[in-house]
Amino acid sequence: MYALEGIRVLDLSRVLAGPICGQILGDLGAEVIKVENPGKGDDTRGWGVPIGGGDTSYFYSANRNKQSVAIDLASAEGQRLCAELAMKADVVIENFKLGGAARFGLDYETLATRKPDLVYCSISGYGREGPFAARLGYDALIQAETGLMSVNGVDGEPPMKVGVAIADISTGYYAAHAVLAALFARERTGRGQFIDLSLFDCGLSLLSFVANSALLTGNEPARFGNDHPFVVPYGVFNVADGPIIIAVGNDRQFKRLCEDVLGCPELASDPRFIKNADRCANRQALFPLLQPFLDRVERAALTEKLSKNGIPGGEVRSVLEAVRSAEAQARHMVHEVQHPQAGPVSLLGSPLRFSESGLKPVNRPPQLGEHSRQVLARVLQMNDKEIDGLVSGGIVQDGPQV
């Protein structure tokens, strides 16, 4: 039995944060029904590397283990259908613009009046209340306004955003956590609740100890690039055949690095470097002294030697090197699914592992409207004639039956 088996989720969200939340719940065994616009579907169906017709690498990153129902929410009948689906759901996820859900009759207040045990997760750029509630919030904007870009990169260079949509992705993770907590609370109270989650809040929370340090000192954090602000040596170094990361976490590890790994015991006993606080103060003196010893070794040999001596370290890999690595294969992080037009497609899976409940097997993300007919029949008990009328009237798109 899966952890969320028997839970039904109505995913009204699009793009990334909300869909990632729904995907996580689907991985955990929930039935996730994704509502999309007929004809176009989720915006991300047009983003990234094409997969067959109407699917892309971006869409595939956030929509596995879901069913797609294409309903025209601009129509009164489409809004009624969607509201009826919500009445059959345990969870609703949405990321409409401010007021959008209410305009469609799909806001929490309207739905909870009919279904008080509904868990409703609303995701937006800046939250549903506050001075910026009406503003649109995209990942790059959030990275800029939360200060994430200001601490990424190196001093003297322009601010730099993270290479993946970290604000969107982390918001999806936080949203899944919040939904699980609300479902757990419902077990005790019998009541659902409204969850207000913003990209801004989640992006700000990612600053963690960096923000707390700034609050304590009143000083802006320095930018350290690939180095750690409070631990040395902890960063990327070049060796004979490329870059490697060495993460020395304490004074004992530094001593072993110098004496047993690199063969420079004199650095371990140098008073400038014995204690981590001293190494932080003298990092610019330490790094050039380490480099000649690093130049003598290659990545694989050094990684193995670091591991044998209890020092974290590893090669700086490319994306393809990482997804093709022995670790990724052994942990079953890459899955192959069959696309109806494109054939076998590889995609990342969930990092979660359970000893008892397990994860739902990876099902490929759905084609647009692929499950419209079967969901309306099974969940709303509609017959073929009723569904045919909705399809011919343009209210529902009946996608490919795969």
VMD Tcl script that draws the C-alpha trace (Angstrom):
set ca {
  {0.00 0.00 0.00}
  {1.24 3.47 -0.89}
  {1.34 6.20 1.75}
  {-1.32 8.34 0.02}
  {-3.36 5.55 -1.54}
  {-7.02 6.57 -1.52}
  {-6.24 10.30 -1.59}
  {-7.45 12.22 -4.65}
  {-5.78 15.48 -5.72}
  {-7.22 17.99 -8.17}
  {-4.25 19.84 -9.66}
  {-5.39 23.14 -11.19}
  {-1.86 24.54 -11.26}
  {0.51 25.04 -14.16}
  {4.19 25.59 -14.96}
  {6.39 24.32 -12.09}
  {5.78 24.95 -8.36}
  {2.22 23.62 -8.19}
  {2.82 20.76 -10.63}
  {5.85 19.63 -8.61}
  {3.67 19.53 -5.50}
  {1.13 17.38 -7.34}
  {3.87 15.15 -8.73}
  {5.25 14.45 -5.25}
  {1.78 13.55 -3.99}
  {1.36 11.29 -7.02}
  {4.67 9.58 -6.30}
  {3.35 8.85 -2.80}
  {0.33 7.08 -4.24}
  {-2.33 9.78 -4.52}
  {-4.57 9.89 -7.57}
  {-3.68 13.22 -9.21}
  {-6.06 14.70 -11.77}
  {-4.45 17.57 -13.68}
  {-6.88 20.03 -15.25}
  {-5.56 21.78 -18.38}
  {-6.87 24.17 -20.99}
  {-8.12 22.47 -24.17}
  {-5.92 22.96 -27.21}
  {-2.84 24.29 -25.44}
  {-2.58 22.66 -22.04}
  {0.05 23.57 -19.47}
  {2.42 26.29 -20.70}
  {5.39 23.97 -20.18}
  {4.14 21.61 -22.89}
  {5.86 24.09 -25.20}
  {9.07 24.59 -23.19}
  {12.32 22.68 -23.59}
  {13.27 19.67 -25.67}
  {10.27 18.31 -27.65}
  {9.10 14.77 -26.87}
  {6.82 13.44 -29.59}
  {3.88 15.74 -30.23}
  {2.74 18.08 -27.48}
  {5.18 17.06 -24.75}
  {8.56 18.46 -23.68}
  {11.39 17.84 -21.25}
  {10.12 20.69 -19.04}
  {6.61 19.28 -18.80}
  {8.06 15.84 -18.10}
  {9.95 17.19 -15.09}
  {6.83 17.96 -13.03}
  {3.93 15.83 -14.24}
  {4.62 12.12 -13.86}
  {2.00 9.96 -12.14}
  {-0.91 12.21 -13.16}
  {-4.02 12.04 -15.31}
  {-4.85 14.88 -17.70}
  {-8.37 16.24 -18.09}
  {-8.82 19.14 -20.53}
  {-11.67 21.44 -19.45}
  {-12.51 24.95 -20.67}
  {-12.68 26.99 -17.46}
  {-13.78 30.06 -19.41}
  {-17.19 28.40 -19.80}
  {-19.82 28.13 -17.08}
  {-20.21 24.41 -17.74}
  {-16.46 23.88 -17.50}
  {-16.39 25.70 -14.18}
  {-19.26 23.53 -12.91}
  {-17.47 20.35 -13.98}
  {-14.27 21.42 -12.26}
  {-16.13 22.30 -9.07}
  {-17.76 18.87 -9.09}
  {-14.33 17.26 -9.45}
  {-13.19 19.31 -6.45}
  {-16.11 17.89 -4.44}
  {-14.73 14.42 -5.14}
  {-11.17 15.39 -4.16}
  {-9.29 15.50 -0.88}
  {-6.83 18.16 -2.04}
  {-6.95 21.06 -4.50}
  {-3.76 22.76 -5.74}
  {-4.00 26.05 -7.65}
  {-1.81 28.95 -8.70}
  {-4.29 31.31 -10.35}
  {-3.62 35.03 -10.38}
  {-5.15 36.89 -7.45}
  {-8.93 36.60 -7.78}
  {-8.74 34.05 -10.59}
  {-9.98 31.10 -8.59}
  {-12.94 33.12 -7.27}
  {-13.82 34.23 -10.79}
  {-14.19 30.57 -11.75}
  {-16.03 29.65 -8.55}
  {-13.06 27.53 -7.50}
  {-11.79 29.54 -4.53}
  {-11.41 27.97 -1.10}
  {-14.33 29.83 0.48}
  {-16.76 28.63 -2.20}
  {-15.56 25.04 -2.27}
  {-15.12 24.66 1.50}
  {-18.73 25.72 2.07}
  {-19.75 22.55 0.27}
  {-16.80 20.43 1.41}
  {-15.36 21.53 4.77}
  {-12.80 18.71 4.86}
  {-11.09 19.98 1.69}
  {-7.35 20.71 1.87}
  {-6.74 23.66 -0.47}
  {-3.19 24.71 -1.39}
  {-2.89 28.12 -3.05}
  {0.50 28.99 -4.56}
  {1.38 32.50 -5.72}
  {4.35 34.79 -6.20}
  {3.89 36.88 -3.07}
  {1.05 35.31 -1.08}
  {-2.68 35.96 -1.09}
  {-2.40 38.99 1.19}
  {0.18 41.71 1.61}
  {1.35 44.67 -0.50}
  {2.53 42.53 -3.43}
  {-0.37 40.04 -3.49}
  {-1.52 41.14 -6.96}
  {1.94 40.96 -8.54}
  {3.02 38.11 -10.77}
  {6.03 36.24 -9.46}
  {8.37 34.21 -11.65}
  {11.41 32.30 -10.46}
  {14.07 34.74 -11.73}
  {12.20 37.67 -10.18}
  {11.96 35.84 -6.86}
  {15.66 34.96 -6.91}
  {16.42 38.64 -7.45}
  {14.03 40.06 -4.85}
  {14.81 37.58 -2.07}
  {18.55 38.23 -2.25}
  {19.42 34.78 -3.59}
  {21.17 36.29 -6.60}
  {23.16 38.63 -4.36}
  {24.92 35.73 -2.60}
  {25.49 33.62 -5.72}
  {28.65 34.07 -7.77}
  {31.80 35.91 -6.76}
  {32.59 39.41 -5.50}
  {33.14 41.94 -8.25}
  {30.86 40.14 -10.72}
  {27.17 40.83 -11.42}
  {24.59 38.99 -9.29}
  {23.89 35.52 -10.64}
  {20.80 33.36 -10.46}
  {20.93 29.65 -9.71}
  {21.03 27.51 -12.85}
  {17.71 25.79 -12.11}
  {14.39 27.34 -11.08}
  {15.22 26.90 -7.41}
  {12.45 29.17 -6.06}
  {9.77 27.35 -8.04}
  {11.12 23.91 -7.23}
  {11.54 24.55 -3.50}
  {8.03 26.01 -3.33}
  {6.71 22.78 -4.82}
  {8.53 20.83 -2.11}
  {7.23 23.10 0.66}
  {3.71 22.83 -0.78}
  {3.83 19.03 -0.65}
  {4.99 19.19 2.97}
  {2.15 21.57 3.82}
  {-0.46 19.38 2.14}
  {0.77 16.30 4.01}
  {0.61 18.19 7.32}
  {-2.93 19.38 6.54}
  {-4.03 15.85 5.67}
  {-2.55 14.59 8.93}
  {-4.35 17.34 10.86}
  {-7.59 16.39 9.10}
  {-7.27 12.87 10.48}
  {-7.59 14.36 13.97}
  {-10.03 17.23 13.39}
  {-12.08 16.10 10.41}
  {-11.62 19.52 8.84}
  {-9.62 20.73 5.89}
  {-7.86 24.08 5.65}
  {-6.46 26.76 3.36}
  {-2.71 26.80 2.69}
  {-1.23 30.11 1.49}
  {2.21 29.52 0.01}
  {4.32 32.12 -1.80}
  {7.43 31.81 -3.93}
  {8.83 34.85 -2.12}
  {8.52 33.28 1.32}
  {10.00 29.99 0.14}
  {12.84 31.73 -1.69}
  {13.64 33.79 1.39}
  {13.68 30.66 3.54}
  {16.38 29.17 1.30}
  {18.81 31.83 2.55}
  {18.87 29.99 5.89}
  {22.07 30.72 7.86}
  {23.12 33.41 5.36}
  {20.05 35.52 6.18}
  {20.34 34.81 9.90}
  {23.98 35.95 9.88}
  {22.97 39.18 8.14}
  {20.19 39.76 10.67}
  {22.59 39.25 13.56}
  {25.40 41.46 12.25}
  {23.57 44.01 10.13}
  {26.14 43.36 7.39}
  {25.49 42.16 3.86}
  {26.86 38.64 3.28}
  {30.03 38.40 1.21}
  {29.97 36.32 -1.98}
  {32.33 33.37 -1.89}
  {31.61 31.69 -5.22}
  {32.33 27.98 -4.81}
  {33.89 28.41 -1.37}
  {32.19 28.20 2.03}
  {31.95 31.43 4.03}
  {32.63 29.76 7.38}
  {34.62 26.57 6.63}
  {38.03 26.26 4.89}
  {39.08 24.49 2.73}
  {35.61 23.78 1.44}
  {35.19 24.37 -2.28}
  {36.32 23.63 -5.81}
  {39.99 23.06 -6.61}
  {41.72 22.17 -9.85}
  {43.75 18.97 -9.98}
  {45.73 17.43 -12.83}
  {42.72 16.43 -14.94}
  {39.98 18.85 -13.93}
  {38.00 20.30 -11.03}
  {37.24 18.52 -7.78}
  {35.40 19.59 -4.66}
  {37.01 19.11 -1.26}
  {34.81 19.67 1.78}
  {36.92 19.72 4.94}
  {34.47 20.01 7.82}
  {36.75 20.22 10.87}
  {40.34 20.54 12.07}
  {40.90 16.77 12.24}
  {39.94 16.39 8.61}
  {42.29 19.22 7.61}
  {45.14 17.48 9.42}
  {44.43 14.23 7.56}
  {44.13 16.09 4.26}
  {47.60 17.56 4.65}
  {49.38 14.60 6.25}
  {47.72 11.52 4.72}
  {46.20 12.66 1.43}
  {48.32 15.43 -0.08}
  {51.64 14.84 1.69}
  {52.14 18.38 3.03}
  {52.30 17.92 6.83}
  {53.96 21.30 7.25}
  {50.68 23.01 6.36}
  {48.83 21.07 9.07}
  {51.20 22.42 11.70}
  {51.37 25.98 10.34}
  {49.83 28.20 13.07}
  {47.93 30.14 10.39}
  {45.97 27.02 9.46}
  {45.62 24.79 12.55}
  {42.16 26.05 13.54}
  {39.27 26.58 11.14}
  {38.81 30.19 12.25}
  {42.45 30.85 11.36}
  {42.06 29.12 8.00}
  {39.04 31.31 7.23}
  {41.07 34.43 8.04}
  {44.03 33.19 5.96}
  {42.29 31.39 3.10}
  {44.05 33.49 0.46}
  {47.39 32.38 1.87}
  {46.38 28.71 2.18}
  {45.02 28.04 -1.29}
  {48.24 28.81 -3.25}
  {50.17 26.58 -0.83}
  {47.79 23.65 -1.41}
  {47.76 23.99 -5.21}
  {51.18 22.43 -6.04}
  {50.17 19.27 -4.17}
  {46.80 19.19 -5.92}
  {48.46 19.58 -9.33}
  {50.14 16.18 -8.87}
  {46.97 14.08 -8.57}
  {44.02 13.17 -10.77}
  {40.36 13.37 -9.80}
  {39.54 9.68 -9.48}
  {42.62 8.86 -7.42}
  {42.17 11.86 -5.13}
  {38.47 11.15 -4.62}
  {39.27 7.59 -3.57}
  {42.04 8.73 -1.23}
  {39.81 11.37 0.35}
  {37.12 8.77 0.95}
  {39.54 6.31 2.55}
  {40.63 9.05 4.95}
  {37.11 10.12 5.89}
  {37.19 13.44 4.05}
  {34.22 14.38 1.84}
  {35.26 15.06 -1.74}
  {34.21 14.31 -5.29}
  {34.50 15.16 -8.95}
  {32.73 18.23 -10.31}
  {30.50 16.53 -12.85}
  {28.47 17.68 -15.78}
  {24.74 16.94 -15.81}
  {25.16 13.98 -18.16}
  {27.99 12.61 -16.04}
  {25.76 12.84 -12.97}
  {22.65 11.20 -14.42}
  {24.75 8.44 -15.99}
  {26.80 7.84 -12.84}
  {26.92 4.55 -10.96}
  {25.27 6.25 -7.98}
  {22.28 7.43 -10.03}
  {21.84 3.97 -11.52}
  {22.22 2.14 -8.21}
  {19.68 4.44 -6.55}
  {17.23 4.05 -9.47}
  {17.02 7.79 -10.00}
  {16.66 7.51 -13.79}
  {13.62 5.75 -15.23}
  {12.60 4.84 -18.74}
  {9.01 5.34 -19.83}
  {7.31 4.72 -23.15}
  {5.98 7.74 -25.00}
  {3.23 6.92 -27.53}
  {5.03 8.72 -30.37}
  {8.64 9.13 -29.26}
  {9.18 5.64 -27.84}
  {11.46 5.15 -24.83}
  {12.16 8.35 -22.87}
  {14.43 8.69 -19.84}
  {13.41 10.92 -16.95}
  {14.34 11.50 -13.32}
  {12.31 9.84 -10.58}
  {11.63 10.56 -6.93}
  {14.49 10.59 -4.39}
  {12.20 9.25 -1.64}
  {12.76 5.71 -0.31}
  {10.50 3.87 2.15}
  {10.93 0.52 3.85}
  {7.19 -0.20 3.98}
  {4.81 1.98 1.96}
  {6.92 2.36 -1.16}
  {6.49 4.67 -4.14}
  {4.08 4.39 -7.03}
  {5.84 3.04 -10.16}
  {6.81 5.87 -12.50}
  {4.06 6.52 -15.03}
  {4.88 8.87 -17.88}
  {3.33 12.34 -17.80}
  {-0.01 12.35 -19.62}
  {-0.81 13.68 -23.04}
  {-3.24 16.58 -23.14}
  {-6.74 15.38 -22.28}
  {-5.64 11.76 -22.34}
  {-7.84 10.85 -19.38}
  {-10.73 13.29 -19.87}
  {-13.27 10.65 -20.79}
  {-12.34 8.05 -18.20}
  {-12.08 10.56 -15.32}
  {-15.48 12.12 -16.07}
  {-17.01 8.64 -16.31}
  {-15.35 7.19 -13.22}
  {-15.31 10.19 -10.88}
  {-18.47 12.06 -11.94}
  {-20.40 8.99 -13.17}
  {-21.06 10.59 -16.56}
  {-22.16 8.44 -19.49}
  {-20.76 8.45 -23.03}
  {-23.60 10.58 -24.37}
  {-23.02 13.28 -21.76}
  {-19.27 13.28 -22.36}
  {-19.75 13.34 -26.15}
  {-21.92 16.43 -25.73}
  {-19.21 18.18 -23.72}
  {-16.60 17.28 -26.32}
  {-18.71 18.42 -29.28}
  {-19.51 21.64 -27.42}
  {-15.82 22.42 -26.90}
  {-16.13 22.24 -23.11}
  {-13.92 19.17 -22.84}
  {-11.08 17.98 -25.04}
  {-10.96 14.22 -25.45}
  {-7.27 13.49 -25.88}
  {-5.58 10.49 -27.45}
  {-6.64 7.19 -25.90}
  {-3.33 5.47 -25.24}
}
mol new
graphics top color blue
foreach p $ca { graphics top sphere $p radius 0.5 }
foreach p [lrange $ca 0 end-1] q [lrange $ca 1 end] { graphics top cylinder $p $q radius 0.2 }
display resetview
